[in-house]
Amino acid sequence: MDWLEVSVTVGGELAEAVAEVLSRFAQNGVITEQAVRHLDDEDDGTPEALITVRAFLSVDKELQETRRKVEEALHYLGMIQPLPEPTFRAVADENWMEAWKQHYRPIPIGRRLMVLPAWLEGADPDRIAIKIDPGMAFGTGTHPSTQLCLAFIDRLLDPAGARPGTTGSQPPPTFIDIGCGSGILSIAAIKLGAALALGVDIDPASIENAKENARANGIGSELVLEVGSVSHILLGQFLLRSASLVAVNILAPAIVGLFGEGLSGLLAPGGSMILAGILETQAAEVEQAAQMAGLAVRQRRQMGDWVALAVAR
């Protein structure tokens, strides 16, 4: 079987929407590709403005109809916000897997992390490798929100003394990830020193993908992955009811809604919470919701149109 590659290059705020559209027609998932610039060794990295989203369509008797549907779906998306024309390229069967993989490169994030596709070995012995299967569109390390969260986790779980919950005689840090997706944040937290992590998601398929990624990274019982959300954690249905570091990388309206469900109750005394998946125009609303829940913004990071906040009591 041969393949037809379709690619669209867009700004960060549109990449997830394009990936969702293309994933409807691509049986092997989508690729999101974004370069990261580092000014120096201390620079956490700044992503390039544009992201290329790629998918591979089966060349079969349905191809012409599938291509028409892809173009139609992108056309309707472009009516909401203008899109460039998609690019199509034929790929021979014997080369398609390599074509699918060649766009993935190690992504250095923060001072210590390196996100890798699952088939590569560590490219930098001075960085901690996080191996992620890029079959899912979200949570592969290419999206600005994911990179912002990872950079915060790198800072807040700092063995030099910045990590929450580890001063004096306090126990080692714990981690909760709401909407864990691929599990990338929980895996990073464990590798950066969290003694125990809990990742929850309302999508069972995400939990299965996260478990596969955990196994690929050699992580076992120290990471618990369950179908659920904030209310289930607060009811004590899982191993952790609170943590010294909590990450919520979803969407701004959902974050605001979760504060109404008691999100701030997941934060252990002296801990920090990372809020991400927030467009710049939505940041004020999320900050207000956090303040009403008794939390204050301690740090703010931004990549393009995307904002992440570190808050604490």
N, C-alpha and C positions, 0 to 999 in steps of 0.2 A: 504494500500500500504506500502510495506517495502522499505528500502533505502540502497544504497551502498555508504559508505563514501570513498572518495578518497582523500589522503593527500600527499603533497610533501613539504619537508623541504629544504629551499634554503637560500642563502645569500640575503641580502636586495636588491641588484641590479637586482636580477632575480625574486623577489616575484611578482612584478606587471605583468611581462610577463606570469608567470605561472597562476596568477589569471585571466588574460584575456583569456588564453587557456581554463581553467576549466569552466569559466562563459559561454562559448558557449554551454556547455552540462548540466549545472545545473540550473534548472528552478527557484530555490530559492536563487540564488546568491552564493557568495563564502565568506569564512571566512579567514581573515589573522590574525595570532596570533604571537605576539612578546612580550617577557618579557622586562621589563625596570629595570635597576639597579640604585639605589640611594646611593651615598656614604655617604651623610648626609642630614640634613634638608635643607641646602642651595643649594644642588646639583640639577640642572635642570633635571638630569636623563640621563643615557646612555643606549640605547637599546642593547639587546643581538645581536650577529652577525647573528643568524639564525632566519628565519621567517617560520612558518608552514602555508601553504595555504590549505584549506579544502573545499570540495564541496560534495553535496549529489545527487546521481543519482537515478532516479526512478527505482524500481525493477519491470519491466514489460517485455513484449515479445520482446522489442527492447533493453533490457539491454546488452546482449552480443555484439550486434553491436555498441551500445553506448560506452561500455568499450573499444572495439577495436579502435574506433575512438579517444577516450581520449588517449590511449596508443600511438597511431600513432602520434597524434598532439604533445604530449610531447616528443616523439622520435625525431621529426623534430626540435623542439625547442632545444633539447639537442645536435643536430648537430652544432648549433651555439655556445652554451656554455654548457659544461657537466652538466647533471642533475642526481640526485639520482633516483632510481626506485620509482615509486609511491607506496603507501601503500593503500590497499583496506580492508574495514571492513564492515560487514553487521550490519545494525541497524534496529531494529523492528519499525514498524509504530508508536506504542504508545510511543516510546522513542525518535523518531528522532528530534522533536523540542527541547527537552532538550539537546540532543547531539549537536544540532546546536548552542544552546545558551551557553552551559557550558564552551566553550573555550573563551568566552568574559569575561574579568574582567576589573574593573575600571583602567584607565591609568592615573597616576599623571604626569602632564607636567608643567614645569616651577615652579614658586613659589606658584601659586594660582589656577591653573586649574586642573580639573579632568574630563576626557572624559569617559562617561558611555554609554553602550548600552541602547536603549530607554526604555527597560522594567525594568531597575533597578533604585532604588532611590539613592540619594547621599550617598556615603560611608564615606565621610569625611566632617564634618561640617565646617572645616577650609578652604576648597577649593570650588571653584566655579564649579558647575556641568554643563557640556556640554553634552546633550543627543543626540546621533546620531544613526539612524537606520543603522545597519551594512550590509544591503542588497547590498550595492555597494562596489566594491573592492577598490575604491580609495576614500579617504577623511573620513575614519572611525577613524583616530587617530593612527592607527598602523604603517603607513608608516613613515620612517624617515623624509621625506620632510615635511609632515604634522606636525610632532612633532617639527621640527626645526622652522617652521613658527609660531606655537602656542607659543613656548618659546620666540620668538622675540616679538610677540604681547604682551605677558605678561610683558616683559621688557619695551617696548616702550609706552604702555598705563599704565604706573605706576603712581598711584595717589601721590606718593612721590615727583613727579616732573619730571620724565624722559619722560613722554608721550609727543608726538609732538603736537604743536598747542595749548597748554594750559598755557603757561607762561604769567604772567602779566594779562592784560585785554583781551587777545585773547579768541575767542569762544572755546567751548569744541571740542574735536577731532572728525573728520569724517573719514570714512574708505571706501576704494574701493578694491574689490577682483576680479581680472581678472582670469577667469577659476574657478568659485567658487565651482564646483562639488557638494558635499553634503551640502555646506553652512557652514561647521564647522568653518572656519576662521571668517566669518562675524558674526556668532552667538557668538563666543568667544569675538570678538571686542566689540559688543554691551554689553555683560555681564561685560566686563572690563572697560566700561566707554565711548565708542564711542556714540555720540549723534545720529548719523545717519550713516547707512552703505548701500552701493550698491554692489551687487554681480551680475556679468554677466558671462554667459557661452554660447558657441555656440551650446550646446546640450540641446534641450528642456526638455528631460527626466531628466537631472541633475537639471534644474530649478525647476521642479515639486518635485523632491526628496528634494531639499533644502527648499522649502516651507513647506513640511511636517515636516522636522527637526526643522524649525523655530517655527512652531506651537507647537511641542513637548516641546520646551524650553520656551514657553510663550512669544515669541517675535512677535510683530505686525508690525505696520506701520513704525517703526524706521528702519526696514530692507526692502529694495527694491530689488527684484530679477527679472532680465530681461534676455531674450535671446539677446546676442550681444557681442561686444568686444570693444577694445580701440577706434576704429574709431567712433562707435556710441556714446560713451561717449563724445568724443571731439566735436562732432557735436551738443551736447546739447540735445540729445534725451531722456535722463533720468534725474532724480532729481539732481544728482551731476555731475559736470564737472571736479572737482578736489577734492582732499582730503588730510588731514594732514598725513594719513598713507595709503599706497597702498601696496597690496600684490599680487604677481604674482607667483603662485605655479603651474607651468606647466612643460614644458621641455626646456632645454637650447636652442636648435635651434629656438624654437618658441619665447622665450624671446628675442633673438637677432633680430628676424624678427619684433617683436612688437616695439622695439626701432626705427626701420625704419619707423614705422607707427605713431610715436609721443608719445610713452609710457611715456616718461619723462614729457610730458605736463600735465599729471594727478596729478602731485605732487604739492600741495599747498606750498607757501613760508614757509620755516622753517620745512617742513615735512620730513618724511622718507619713503623709499620704500623697501619692502622685496622681494628678488628674490630667488626662490627655485625650486626644481625639477632638480637640477644641479648635474651631476656626477662630481667627483673630477677632472677628466681629461678634463672637459668642462668649469671649473670655470674661467680660464684665458680668454677664448673667451667672456664669459658673462661680466667679469670685463672690458674688452676692449670696448665692446659695450656700457656699462654704462658710461665709461669715455668719449667716443666720444659724448654722449648725455649730457655731462656737470655734471655727477654725480660721486661722489667719494665713495669708500667703507669705511664705518665707523666701521662695525663689521662683523666678519665671524664666522659661526658656522658649525660644521661638525659632522655627525653621520655615521660611517662606510664609504661607498663610496659617500655619499650624502652631498652636501654643500648648505648652505643658506647664503645669503649676505644681510646686511642692508646698503643701500646707501642713500646719500643725496646730495644736491647741494653744 
